């Protein structure tokens, strides 16, 4: 995993909250992480728009690194 991916993943982990009082952005980050770790499909359009700019940049970094092969899904576990 690249340092950029590690930073992006850490950002999403800090944002992620799954409790009932969590904001929509916190729940979106939580859902993204859960699905990345389980290897399940993710509704990116719905989750992406709920994240703030920092979360959106983190997701884009992870997707870019996944796309070019610098990070693998097995590294999200």
Long-range contacts (C-beta under 8 A, 24 or more apart in sequence): 1-65, 1-70, 1-71, 1-72, 1-75, 2-65, 2-70, 2-71, 4-61, 4-65, 5-61, 5-62, 5-65, 5-70, 5-71, 5-75, 7-58, 7-61, 8-57, 8-58, 8-59, 8-61, 8-62, 8-65, 9-58, 9-62, 9-76, 11-54, 11-55, 11-57, 11-58, 12-55, 12-58, 12-59, 12-62, 15-51, 15-54, 15-55, 15-58, 24-50, 25-50, 25-51, 25-52, 25-55, 28-55, 29-55, 32-59, 33-76, 36-62, 36-73, 36-76, 37-76, 37-77, 39-73
